Amino acid sequence: MKSALNLLILLGFICQGLTWDGYALMLANIALWLVCVNWPRRPVNIPQAVEGLVLVAGYVGGYLLAKASGQSTHFALGHGITLVQAVRLLRPLTPRDKRFSLVAAFLHLGVGCTVVIDFRFVVILLGAVWLIPVALRELAGDDYVVSGVVPGRQRFAWGQFTLLFLCAVLVFTFFPRGLLGSGGVPSFGGNQSSLLDTTMDPTGGGAAQSGRVIFEVQGDDVGYLRAFALSEYVDGMWSVDKRPALRRLDLIPPDSRKGHKFRSVRVKNAPHLGRTLPTDGHVIALGGNFFNYPLQDNHETLRVTTAWSVPSGVYEYWTDTTFSRKTLYPQELRELTQHPEPSPAVEQWLTNVLGNVTQPLEQARKLERYFQENFTYRIGAPRLNRLDPLEEFLLETKEGHCERYASSLALLLRMQGIPSRVMVGYVADQQNIMTGWRPVRFKDAHAWTEAWFAGTGWVQFDATPRRTMQRSIWDPARWLEEADFVWNVYVVNFDAPSQRELMRVGTQSVGEVFGWVHTHANWLTGIIVVLMAGALWRKRKLNPELVAARKRQKRLAHAANQYGRMLAAFEKLGFTRAPQQTPLEFLGALRQATAPALPEAEVITQHFCALRYGADDTAVTEPEVDGALEKLKKMTNVQARMTKE
């Protein structure tokens, strides 16, 4: 169980378990691993043919179970590999079996890199960085450990690791996502139903409740971002207005922006938006780099005739906060008040809630408060076009997703003769305290209600109960969400605009650091002098014998490793060292047998014996030992080719 390879297999089981929504499969895989590594009976010997059947059975069973439970079936082969790994844990593994298990664990880690895109990936990455080198060292030990010879423990190569890490950081920083890929491929039309599907059915899988960022918005007092207006209600189904009044938007910013609010948007997932541009307020001007011919309808939503994918989609717009439609056309009034005939129970419920309130705006506010205070928010409500009857929602279930509340409030207002509509879009309620940008993720999709009042215009209502109360800054869940946010924005969705923002913030931070250093130069100089003096004093007091012992231990580890490799090479040539033979006795046996590469064997053996059994000084240097071993390996390869021929 303590084996690094076994722990790496466990990490692979966890990655494979995360291919399903939730943690049920992950916990089942962990339990399977615990059972196998702690198997109390004698080792189970299973033929390789049976392992092949286990692989097929795991694949087929995982596929059928995933399909039946509505989970992803793309990684069904990994379930078969999981079962094979588990079966092999029941018996001692040969070096070849261990290599297979290592490769299988790598495949599972690759699956984890594919499906885990939130901050949990950091945990998997740290576990892999720690376990992979140790597991490889275990396998190397199996190859080179012979009787009486154990390769010394090698120190971690901090210099090489630091160099690789810095190179990875530089490549990630200067070549962000999308910069090296192909962009600018036109996609005329787009998928306008993706947002509706995400909002109307949040349990439908995929990205519905994902933390991946769709776009980021920056601006003061950003409100609810509209994407669709569902204004037509026919036969129990809400739909988008099929004949909206459209007006062309100017791509040129207005000359005078006094009283207008400016927003800048960086798009991370343009295909999801399709031909919609989420905006808040009445847009008076718009500009962008991935669409043509933007139009605004009479419901204050934007759509474009053409949109295409680019590595860094950006659009900017200005809103007029004072604009409000004071009148509606007769046809609009008829469409915005359409509703099914309410049952007596619904009419009684509405009368009980409103009481003596007769003013339309006050009625709407009272209904909004009643839903917020007496109903429960719950993910998993059905789609808008197959809602349960309104009566059942009001009198029995009293819980649901945001669209249930938006739809119910709109219908109740229409029953009171108040024109209303259901709006679908996003809520950008989280702000990066460093940059001021607000990330909008898939799970930020939302539905709310807007009602029209004569003399006032459209007013926004959100009847959905609050999901959670304001949490303390010390709440662990809040810190996990912040970590998830940082990971998504600056790693998963790192692109060219994020790169420029990072450069700007980094340059500003470096300037502030230099300013602080300049201000506190005297104190810093004193601290540096004290630290240097302490280091010199410690070096002077350092025991020379301890330094020499450390150097000798390092050289002995190198010599033992090279001697072990020599024994492995001679074993391939047909000369195996007996367990009772000393290094010099084995060298004598090689001389009697006139074995090849005797000079090289003498150099390696002399160096090893001098360090293992003798004094520190030796006439043979490490470069000479390395050169002798290379000659021996070449001779072994030549002998192997001749044997095959």
C-alpha positions as CSV (number, residue, x, y, z in Angstrom):
1,M,0.0,0.0,0.0
2,K,2.9,2.3,0.7
3,S,4.3,1.7,-2.8
4,A,4.4,4.9,-4.9
5,L,3.1,2.9,-7.8
6,N,0.1,1.8,-5.9
7,L,-0.6,5.4,-4.8
8,L,-0.2,6.5,-8.5
9,I,-2.8,3.8,-9.4
10,L,-5.1,5.3,-6.8
11,L,-4.7,8.7,-8.3
12,G,-5.6,7.2,-11.6
13,F,-8.7,5.6,-10.1
14,I,-9.8,9.0,-8.8
15,C,-9.3,10.6,-12.2
16,Q,-11.4,7.9,-13.9
17,G,-14.1,8.3,-11.2
18,L,-14.4,12.0,-12.0
19,T,-15.6,11.3,-15.5
20,W,-19.0,11.0,-14.0
21,D,-21.0,13.9,-12.6
22,G,-20.7,13.9,-8.8
23,Y,-18.4,11.7,-6.6
24,A,-20.2,8.4,-6.5
25,L,-17.9,6.6,-9.1
26,M,-14.8,8.2,-7.6
27,L,-15.7,6.9,-4.1
28,A,-16.5,3.5,-5.6
29,N,-13.1,3.4,-7.3
30,I,-11.3,4.4,-4.0
31,A,-13.2,1.6,-2.2
32,L,-12.1,-0.9,-4.9
33,W,-8.5,0.2,-4.5
34,L,-8.6,-0.2,-0.7
35,V,-10.1,-3.7,-0.9
36,C,-7.5,-4.8,-3.5
37,V,-4.3,-3.5,-1.7
38,N,-5.5,-4.8,1.7
39,W,-6.6,-8.2,0.4
40,P,-6.1,-10.4,3.5
41,R,-5.9,-13.8,1.7
42,R,-3.2,-15.4,-0.4
43,P,-2.3,-13.7,-3.7
44,V,-4.7,-14.4,-6.5
45,N,-3.1,-15.8,-9.7
46,I,-5.3,-14.8,-12.6
47,P,-4.2,-15.8,-16.2
48,Q,-3.6,-13.0,-18.7
49,A,-6.5,-14.3,-20.8
50,V,-8.8,-13.7,-17.9
51,E,-7.4,-10.2,-17.5
52,G,-8.3,-9.6,-21.1
53,L,-11.9,-10.7,-20.5
54,V,-11.9,-8.4,-17.4
55,L,-10.9,-5.5,-19.6
56,V,-13.7,-6.1,-22.1
57,A,-16.2,-6.7,-19.3
58,G,-15.2,-3.4,-17.6
59,Y,-15.5,-1.5,-20.8
60,V,-18.9,-2.9,-21.8
61,G,-20.3,-2.7,-18.2
62,G,-19.0,0.8,-17.7
63,Y,-20.6,1.9,-21.0
64,L,-24.0,0.4,-20.3
65,L,-24.1,1.7,-16.8
66,A,-23.1,5.2,-17.8
67,K,-25.7,5.2,-20.6
68,A,-28.4,4.0,-18.3
69,S,-27.6,6.5,-15.6
70,G,-27.2,9.5,-18.0
71,Q,-23.5,9.8,-17.5
72,S,-20.7,10.3,-20.0
73,T,-19.8,7.2,-22.1
74,H,-16.7,8.7,-23.7
75,F,-14.3,7.2,-21.2
76,A,-15.8,3.7,-20.9
77,L,-12.5,2.0,-21.9
78,G,-11.0,3.6,-18.8
79,H,-13.4,1.6,-16.6
80,G,-12.1,-1.6,-18.1
81,I,-8.5,-0.5,-17.4
82,T,-9.6,0.3,-13.8
83,L,-10.8,-3.3,-13.4
84,V,-7.5,-4.7,-14.8
85,Q,-5.5,-2.5,-12.5
86,A,-7.6,-3.7,-9.6
87,V,-7.1,-7.4,-10.5
88,R,-3.4,-7.0,-10.8
89,L,-3.2,-5.5,-7.3
90,L,-4.3,-8.9,-5.9
91,R,-1.0,-10.5,-6.8
92,P,2.7,-9.7,-6.8
93,L,3.7,-7.9,-10.0
94,T,6.6,-8.7,-12.3
95,P,8.7,-5.8,-13.6
96,R,6.8,-6.0,-16.9
97,D,3.4,-5.9,-15.0
98,K,4.6,-2.9,-13.1
99,R,5.4,-1.0,-16.3
100,F,2.0,-1.9,-17.7
101,S,0.3,-0.6,-14.5
102,L,2.4,2.6,-14.7
103,V,1.3,3.2,-18.3
104,A,-2.3,2.5,-17.4
105,A,-2.1,5.0,-14.5
106,F,-0.7,7.6,-17.0
107,L,-3.8,7.0,-19.2
108,H,-6.1,7.6,-16.2
109,L,-4.2,10.8,-15.4
110,G,-4.7,11.9,-19.0
111,V,-8.4,11.4,-18.6
112,G,-8.2,13.6,-15.5
113,C,-6.5,16.3,-17.5
114,T,-9.4,16.1,-19.9
115,V,-12.4,16.2,-17.6
116,V,-11.2,18.1,-14.6
117,I,-10.9,21.8,-15.4
118,D,-11.6,23.4,-12.1
119,F,-9.2,23.9,-9.1
120,R,-9.3,20.2,-8.3
121,F,-6.9,19.8,-11.2
122,V,-4.2,21.4,-9.0
123,V,-4.6,18.6,-6.4
124,I,-4.2,16.0,-9.1
125,L,-1.2,17.8,-10.6
126,L,0.6,18.0,-7.3
127,G,-0.1,14.4,-6.6
128,A,1.2,13.4,-10.0
129,V,4.4,15.6,-9.7
130,W,5.1,13.9,-6.4
131,L,4.3,10.3,-7.2
132,I,5.6,9.9,-10.8
133,P,9.3,10.4,-10.0
134,V,9.1,8.1,-7.0
135,A,7.3,5.4,-8.9
136,L,9.9,5.6,-11.7
137,R,12.7,5.3,-9.1
138,E,11.0,2.2,-7.7
139,L,11.0,0.6,-11.2
140,A,14.6,1.6,-11.7
141,G,15.4,0.0,-8.4
142,D,13.8,-3.3,-9.6
143,D,16.0,-3.2,-12.7
144,Y,19.3,-2.5,-10.9
145,V,19.0,-3.9,-7.4
146,V,21.0,-7.1,-7.2
147,S,22.2,-9.0,-4.3
148,G,24.4,-6.9,-2.1
149,V,24.1,-3.8,-4.3
150,V,21.4,-1.2,-3.7
151,P,21.5,2.1,-5.7
152,G,21.9,5.1,-3.5
153,R,19.1,7.5,-3.0
154,Q,19.4,10.3,-5.5
155,R,18.7,13.8,-4.4
156,F,16.0,15.8,-6.2
157,A,17.3,17.7,-9.1
158,W,16.1,21.1,-8.0
159,G,18.1,22.9,-10.7
160,Q,16.6,21.0,-13.6
161,F,13.2,21.1,-12.1
162,T,13.4,24.9,-11.7
163,L,14.5,25.3,-15.3
164,L,11.7,23.2,-16.6
165,F,9.2,25.0,-14.5
166,L,10.3,28.4,-15.6
167,C,10.3,27.3,-19.2
168,A,6.7,26.1,-18.8
169,V,5.6,29.3,-17.1
170,L,7.2,31.4,-19.9
171,V,5.5,29.3,-22.7
172,F,2.2,29.5,-20.9
173,T,2.5,33.3,-20.4
174,F,3.7,34.4,-23.8
175,F,1.7,31.8,-25.9
176,P,-1.7,31.8,-24.3
177,R,-4.7,29.7,-25.4
178,G,-5.8,30.4,-28.9
179,L,-2.7,32.4,-30.0
180,L,-1.1,29.4,-31.7
181,G,-4.4,27.8,-32.8
182,S,-6.5,28.5,-35.8
183,G,-9.1,31.3,-35.4
184,G,-11.3,33.4,-37.5
185,V,-13.3,30.5,-38.9
186,P,-16.7,31.8,-39.8
187,S,-19.8,30.2,-38.2
188,F,-22.8,31.8,-39.7
189,G,-25.8,31.4,-37.4
190,G,-24.6,29.9,-34.2
191,N,-26.5,27.9,-31.7
192,Q,-29.1,30.1,-30.1
193,S,-30.7,27.3,-28.0
194,S,-27.6,26.6,-25.9
195,L,-28.2,29.3,-23.4
196,L,-31.9,28.4,-23.2
197,D,-31.0,24.7,-22.7
198,T,-28.5,25.6,-19.9
199,T,-31.0,27.8,-18.1
200,M,-34.2,25.8,-18.6
201,D,-32.7,22.5,-17.7
202,P,-29.7,22.9,-15.3
203,T,-29.5,19.1,-14.7
204,G,-29.1,18.2,-18.3
205,G,-25.4,17.6,-17.9
206,G,-22.6,19.1,-19.9
207,A,-21.7,22.7,-19.0
208,A,-25.0,23.6,-17.3
209,Q,-23.5,24.0,-13.9
210,S,-19.9,24.3,-14.9
211,G,-17.5,26.9,-13.6
212,R,-16.0,27.6,-17.0
213,V,-16.0,31.2,-18.0
214,I,-18.1,32.2,-21.0
215,F,-17.1,35.9,-21.0
216,E,-15.9,38.6,-18.7
217,V,-17.5,42.1,-18.4
218,Q,-16.1,45.3,-16.9
219,G,-18.1,48.4,-16.0
220,D,-19.8,50.2,-13.2
221,D,-23.0,48.9,-11.8
222,V,-23.4,46.0,-14.2
223,G,-26.9,44.7,-14.1
224,Y,-28.7,41.6,-15.3
225,L,-27.3,40.8,-18.7
226,R,-30.1,40.0,-21.2
227,A,-29.7,37.4,-23.9
228,F,-33.3,36.3,-24.8
229,A,-36.8,37.6,-24.1
230,L,-39.5,35.0,-23.9
231,S,-42.7,37.0,-24.6
232,E,-45.0,34.6,-26.3
233,Y,-47.0,32.1,-24.2
234,V,-49.0,29.6,-26.2
235,D,-50.3,26.2,-25.1
236,G,-48.2,26.1,-22.0
237,M,-44.9,27.0,-23.8
238,W,-42.8,30.1,-23.7
239,S,-41.0,31.2,-26.8
240,V,-39.0,34.0,-28.3
241,D,-40.9,36.7,-30.3
242,K,-40.8,35.6,-33.9
243,R,-41.6,39.0,-35.3
244,P,-39.6,41.5,-33.2
245,A,-39.1,45.1,-34.2
246,L,-35.4,45.5,-35.0
247,R,-33.2,48.5,-35.3
248,R,-29.6,48.7,-36.6
249,L,-27.0,49.6,-33.9
250,D,-24.2,52.0,-34.7
251,L,-20.7,50.5,-34.5
252,I,-19.2,54.0,-33.8
253,P,-19.1,55.1,-30.1
254,P,-21.2,58.2,-29.4
255,D,-19.4,61.6,-29.4
256,S,-20.9,62.5,-26.0
257,R,-21.1,59.7,-23.4
258,K,-22.2,61.9,-20.5
259,G,-24.9,60.0,-18.7
260,H,-24.1,56.8,-20.6
261,K,-22.5,53.7,-19.0
262,F,-19.6,51.9,-20.8
263,R,-19.1,48.2,-20.7
264,S,-16.2,46.1,-22.1
265,V,-16.7,42.4,-22.7
266,R,-14.1,39.7,-23.4
267,V,-15.6,36.6,-24.9
268,K,-14.1,33.2,-23.9
269,N,-16.7,30.9,-25.5
270,A,-18.3,32.6,-28.6
271,P,-19.9,29.4,-30.0
272,H,-22.1,29.2,-26.8
273,L,-23.4,32.7,-27.3
274,G,-24.3,32.0,-30.9
275,R,-25.8,35.1,-32.4
276,T,-26.6,36.8,-29.1
277,L,-24.7,39.5,-27.3
278,P,-25.6,39.7,-23.6
279,T,-26.0,43.3,-22.5
280,D,-27.7,45.3,-19.7
281,G,-29.8,48.3,-20.2
282,H,-30.8,50.1,-23.4
283,V,-27.8,49.9,-25.8
284,I,-27.1,53.0,-27.8
285,A,-23.8,52.1,-29.4
286,L,-21.8,48.9,-30.0
287,G,-18.5,47.8,-31.3
288,G,-16.7,44.4,-31.6
289,N,-14.4,42.2,-33.6
290,F,-16.3,38.9,-34.2
291,F,-19.7,39.9,-35.7
292,N,-21.4,41.9,-38.4
293,Y,-24.7,43.9,-38.6
294,P,-25.9,44.0,-34.9
295,L,-29.6,44.5,-34.3
296,Q,-31.6,45.4,-31.2
297,D,-35.2,44.3,-30.8
298,N,-38.0,45.9,-28.9
299,H,-37.2,43.7,-25.9
300,E,-33.8,45.3,-25.4
301,T,-31.9,42.2,-26.5
302,L,-29.1,42.1,-29.2
303,R,-28.5,39.7,-32.0
304,V,-26.1,39.7,-34.9
305,T,-26.6,38.4,-38.4
306,T,-23.1,36.9,-38.7
307,A,-20.7,35.8,-36.0
308,W,-17.4,33.8,-36.2
309,S,-14.8,32.3,-33.8
310,V,-11.7,34.3,-33.0
311,P,-9.1,33.6,-30.3
312,S,-9.9,36.8,-28.5
313,G,-13.5,38.0,-29.0
314,V,-14.2,41.5,-27.7
315,Y,-17.2,43.8,-27.8
316,E,-17.9,47.2,-26.2
317,Y,-21.2,49.0,-25.7
318,W,-22.7,52.1,-24.1
319,T,-26.1,52.1,-22.4
320,D,-28.6,54.9,-21.7
321,T,-29.8,54.4,-18.2
322,T,-32.6,57.0,-18.6
323,F,-34.3,55.4,-21.5
324,S,-37.7,53.7,-20.9
325,R,-40.6,52.8,-23.3
326,K,-43.6,54.8,-22.0
327,T,-46.1,53.2,-24.4
328,L,-46.8,49.8,-26.0
329,Y,-48.5,49.1,-29.3
330,P,-52.0,47.4,-29.0
331,Q,-50.6,44.2,-30.5
332,E,-47.8,44.1,-27.9
333,L,-50.3,44.6,-25.1
334,R,-52.3,41.6,-26.3
335,E,-49.3,39.4,-26.7
336,L,-47.8,40.4,-23.4
337,T,-50.9,39.6,-21.4
338,Q,-51.7,36.2,-22.9
339,H,-52.2,33.6,-20.2
340,P,-54.1,30.4,-19.6
341,E,-57.4,30.5,-17.8
342,P,-56.6,30.3,-14.1
343,S,-58.2,27.6,-11.9
344,P,-60.4,28.6,-8.9
345,A,-57.6,27.4,-6.6
346,V,-55.0,29.8,-8.4
347,E,-57.4,32.7,-8.3
348,Q,-58.0,32.1,-4.5
349,W,-54.3,31.9,-3.9
350,L,-53.7,35.1,-5.8
351,T,-56.4,36.9,-3.8
352,N,-55.0,35.7,-0.5
353,V,-51.5,36.9,-1.4
354,L,-52.4,40.3,-2.8
355,G,-55.0,41.1,-0.2
356,N,-56.1,44.7,-0.5
357,V,-53.2,45.8,-2.7
358,T,-54.6,47.2,-6.0
359,Q,-51.8,49.3,-7.5
360,P,-50.1,47.2,-10.2
361,L,-46.5,48.0,-9.3
362,E,-47.2,47.2,-5.6
363,Q,-48.9,44.0,-6.6
364,A,-45.8,42.9,-8.6
365,R,-43.5,43.7,-5.7
366,K,-45.7,41.8,-3.2
367,L,-45.7,38.7,-5.4
368,E,-42.0,38.9,-5.8
369,R,-41.4,39.1,-2.0
370,Y,-43.8,36.3,-1.4
371,F,-41.9,33.9,-3.6
372,Q,-38.6,34.9,-2.1
373,E,-39.8,34.5,1.5
374,N,-42.0,31.4,1.2
375,F,-40.6,29.2,-1.6
376,T,-37.3,27.3,-1.9
377,Y,-34.7,27.4,-4.6
378,R,-33.8,24.0,-6.0
379,I,-31.8,22.9,-9.1
380,G,-33.5,20.4,-11.2
381,A,-36.9,21.9,-12.3
382,P,-38.2,20.8,-15.7
383,R,-38.0,22.8,-18.9
384,L,-40.3,25.8,-19.5
385,N,-42.0,24.0,-22.4
386,R,-43.1,21.1,-20.2
387,L,-43.8,22.8,-16.9
388,D,-46.1,21.2,-14.3
389,P,-49.3,23.1,-13.9
390,L,-49.0,26.4,-12.2
391,E,-51.4,25.3,-9.5
392,E,-49.2,22.4,-8.6
393,F,-46.2,24.7,-8.3
394,L,-48.0,27.3,-6.2
395,L,-49.9,25.0,-3.8
396,E,-47.8,21.8,-3.6
397,T,-44.1,21.8,-4.7
398,K,-43.2,25.4,-3.8
399,E,-39.7,24.8,-5.0
400,G,-37.8,25.0,-8.3
401,H,-35.1,26.6,-10.4
402,C,-35.1,30.2,-11.4
403,E,-37.2,29.7,-14.6
404,R,-40.1,28.4,-12.5
405,Y,-40.2,31.6,-10.5
406,A,-39.8,33.8,-13.6
407,S,-42.5,32.0,-15.5
408,S,-44.9,31.8,-12.6
409,L,-44.5,35.5,-11.7
410,A,-45.0,36.5,-15.4
411,L,-48.2,34.5,-15.7
412,L,-49.6,35.8,-12.4
413,L,-48.9,39.4,-13.5
414,R,-50.6,38.7,-16.8
415,M,-53.6,37.4,-14.9
416,Q,-53.7,40.8,-13.2
417,G,-53.6,42.6,-16.7
418,I,-50.0,43.6,-16.3
419,P,-47.8,43.1,-19.5
420,S,-44.9,40.9,-18.6
421,R,-42.1,38.7,-20.2
422,V,-39.5,36.2,-19.1
423,M,-35.9,37.3,-19.6
424,V,-33.0,34.8,-19.9
425,G,-29.4,35.8,-19.5
426,Y,-26.7,36.0,-16.9
427,V,-26.0,37.5,-13.5
428,A,-22.4,38.8,-13.1
429,D,-22.4,39.0,-9.3
430,Q,-18.7,38.1,-8.7
431,Q,-15.9,40.6,-9.3
432,N,-12.1,40.1,-9.3
433,I,-10.8,42.5,-6.7
434,M,-7.5,42.8,-8.5
435,T,-8.6,43.6,-12.0
436,G,-12.3,44.7,-11.6
437,W,-13.5,42.3,-14.3
438,R,-16.6,40.2,-13.6
439,P,-16.4,36.6,-14.9
440,V,-19.6,35.1,-16.2
441,R,-19.7,31.3,-16.1
442,F,-22.1,28.7,-17.4
443,K,-23.6,28.3,-13.9
444,D,-24.4,32.1,-13.8
445,A,-27.2,31.6,-16.4
446,H,-30.4,33.0,-14.9
447,A,-34.1,33.8,-15.7
448,W,-36.1,36.6,-14.3
449,T,-39.3,38.6,-15.0
450,E,-39.8,42.1,-16.4
451,A,-43.2,43.9,-16.3
452,W,-44.4,47.0,-18.0
453,F,-46.3,49.8,-16.2
454,A,-47.9,52.8,-17.9
455,G,-45.9,56.0,-17.3
456,T,-42.9,54.0,-15.9
457,G,-41.9,51.5,-18.5
458,W,-40.3,48.2,-18.0
459,V,-39.4,47.2,-14.4
460,Q,-37.3,44.2,-13.4
461,F,-38.4,41.5,-10.9
462,D,-36.5,38.5,-9.6
463,A,-38.8,36.2,-7.6
464,T,-36.1,33.5,-7.2
465,P,-35.3,32.9,-3.5
466,R,-31.7,33.7,-2.5
467,R,-29.5,30.6,-3.0
468,T,-27.4,31.3,0.1
469,M,-27.0,33.9,2.8
470,Q,-24.0,36.2,2.8
471,R,-21.1,34.1,3.9
472,S,-18.3,35.0,6.2
473,I,-14.9,35.7,4.8
474,W,-13.6,32.7,6.7
475,D,-16.0,30.3,5.2
476,P,-14.0,27.4,3.6
477,A,-16.5,27.0,0.8
478,R,-16.0,30.7,-0.2
479,W,-12.2,30.2,-0.4
480,L,-12.7,27.1,-2.6
481,E,-14.9,29.1,-4.9
482,E,-12.3,31.9,-5.0
483,A,-9.6,29.3,-5.9
484,D,-11.9,27.9,-8.6
485,F,-12.4,31.4,-10.0
486,V,-8.7,32.1,-10.1
487,W,-8.0,28.8,-11.8
488,N,-10.7,29.2,-14.4
489,V,-9.9,32.9,-15.3
490,Y,-6.1,32.7,-15.2
491,V,-5.3,29.1,-16.2
492,V,-8.2,27.4,-18.0
493,N,-9.4,30.5,-19.9
494,F,-6.0,32.3,-20.1
495,D,-6.0,34.0,-23.5
496,A,-4.5,37.0,-25.2
497,P,-6.7,39.6,-23.4
498,S,-5.9,37.9,-20.1
499,Q,-2.2,38.0,-21.0
500,R,-2.3,41.8,-21.6
501,E,-4.2,42.3,-18.3
502,L,-1.6,40.1,-16.5
503,M,1.2,42.1,-18.0
504,R,-0.4,45.4,-17.0
505,V,-1.0,44.2,-13.4
506,G,2.4,42.6,-13.2
507,T,4.2,45.8,-14.4
508,Q,2.2,47.9,-12.0
509,S,3.0,45.5,-9.1
510,V,6.7,45.5,-10.0
511,G,6.7,49.3,-9.9
512,E,5.0,49.3,-6.5
513,V,7.6,46.8,-5.2
514,F,10.5,48.9,-6.4
515,G,8.9,51.9,-4.8
516,W,8.5,50.2,-1.5
517,V,12.2,48.9,-1.7
518,H,13.4,52.5,-2.4
519,T,11.4,53.8,0.6
520,H,12.8,51.1,3.0
521,A,16.3,50.8,1.5
522,N,18.0,51.5,4.8
523,W,16.2,48.7,6.7
524,L,16.6,46.2,3.8
525,T,20.3,46.9,3.6
526,G,20.7,46.2,7.3
527,I,18.8,43.0,7.1
528,I,20.8,41.8,4.1
529,V,24.1,42.5,6.0
530,V,23.0,40.6,9.0
531,L,21.9,37.6,6.9
532,M,25.2,37.5,5.0
533,A,27.2,37.7,8.2
534,G,25.2,34.8,9.7
535,A,25.8,32.8,6.6
536,L,29.6,33.4,6.7
537,W,29.7,32.5,10.4
538,R,27.8,29.3,9.8
539,K,30.1,28.3,7.0
540,R,33.1,29.0,9.1
541,K,31.7,26.8,11.9
542,L,30.6,24.0,9.6
543,N,32.3,20.7,10.5
544,P,34.7,19.8,7.7
545,E,34.3,16.1,8.5
546,L,30.6,16.4,7.9
547,V,31.2,18.0,4.5
548,A,33.6,15.2,3.5
549,A,31.2,12.6,4.7
550,R,28.4,14.0,2.5
551,K,30.7,14.1,-0.5
552,R,31.7,10.5,0.0
553,Q,28.1,9.4,0.4
554,K,27.2,11.0,-2.9
555,R,30.2,9.4,-4.7
556,L,29.3,6.0,-3.2
557,A,25.8,6.3,-4.4
558,H,27.0,7.0,-7.9
559,A,29.5,4.1,-7.8
560,A,26.9,1.6,-6.5
561,N,24.5,2.6,-9.3
562,Q,27.1,2.2,-12.0
563,Y,28.2,-1.2,-10.5
564,G,24.7,-2.4,-10.6
565,R,24.3,-1.4,-14.2
566,M,27.6,-3.3,-15.0
567,L,26.1,-6.4,-13.4
568,A,23.0,-6.0,-15.4
569,A,25.0,-5.7,-18.6
570,F,27.2,-8.8,-17.9
571,E,24.0,-10.7,-17.1
572,K,22.8,-10.0,-20.6
573,L,26.2,-11.4,-21.9
574,G,25.6,-14.6,-19.9
575,F,27.7,-13.8,-16.8
576,T,25.7,-13.7,-13.6
577,R,27.1,-12.9,-10.2
578,A,26.3,-15.5,-7.6
579,P,24.8,-14.2,-4.3
580,Q,27.8,-15.4,-2.3
581,Q,30.5,-13.8,-4.5
582,T,32.2,-10.6,-3.5
583,P,32.8,-8.0,-6.2
584,L,36.5,-9.1,-6.5
585,E,35.6,-12.8,-6.7
586,F,33.1,-12.0,-9.5
587,L,35.9,-10.0,-11.3
588,G,38.2,-13.0,-10.9
589,A,35.5,-15.3,-12.4
590,L,35.3,-13.0,-15.4
591,R,39.0,-13.2,-15.9
592,Q,39.0,-17.0,-15.8
593,A,36.1,-17.1,-18.3
594,T,37.9,-14.5,-20.5
595,A,34.8,-12.5,-20.6
596,P,34.6,-9.5,-22.9
597,A,35.1,-6.0,-21.7
598,L,37.4,-7.0,-18.8
599,P,39.2,-3.6,-18.7
600,E,35.9,-1.9,-18.3
601,A,34.8,-4.3,-15.6
602,E,38.1,-3.7,-13.7
603,V,37.7,0.0,-13.8
604,I,34.1,0.0,-12.5
605,T,34.8,-2.7,-9.8
606,Q,38.0,-1.0,-8.6
607,H,36.1,2.3,-8.2
608,F,33.2,0.7,-6.4
609,C,35.3,-1.3,-4.0
610,A,37.5,1.6,-3.1
611,L,34.5,3.7,-2.1
612,R,32.4,0.8,-0.5
613,Y,35.1,-1.0,1.4
614,G,38.2,1.2,1.4
615,A,39.3,4.8,2.0
616,D,37.8,7.8,0.3
617,D,40.7,8.2,-2.2
618,T,40.6,6.2,-5.4
619,A,42.7,6.3,-8.5
620,V,39.7,6.0,-10.8
621,T,37.5,9.1,-11.4
622,E,33.8,9.2,-12.0
623,P,34.1,10.2,-15.7
624,E,36.3,7.2,-16.3
625,V,33.7,4.9,-14.7
626,D,31.0,6.5,-16.9
627,G,33.1,6.0,-20.0
628,A,33.7,2.4,-19.2
629,L,30.0,1.7,-18.6
630,E,29.1,3.3,-22.0
631,K,31.6,1.0,-23.7
632,L,30.2,-2.0,-21.9
633,K,26.6,-1.1,-22.9
634,K,27.6,-0.7,-26.6
635,M,29.3,-4.1,-26.5
636,T,26.1,-5.6,-24.9
637,N,23.9,-4.1,-27.7
638,V,26.3,-5.5,-30.4
639,Q,26.1,-8.9,-28.8
640,A,22.3,-8.7,-28.6
641,R,22.0,-7.9,-32.3
642,M,24.4,-10.7,-33.2
643,T,22.3,-13.1,-31.2
644,K,19.1,-12.1,-33.0
645,E,20.7,-12.5,-36.4
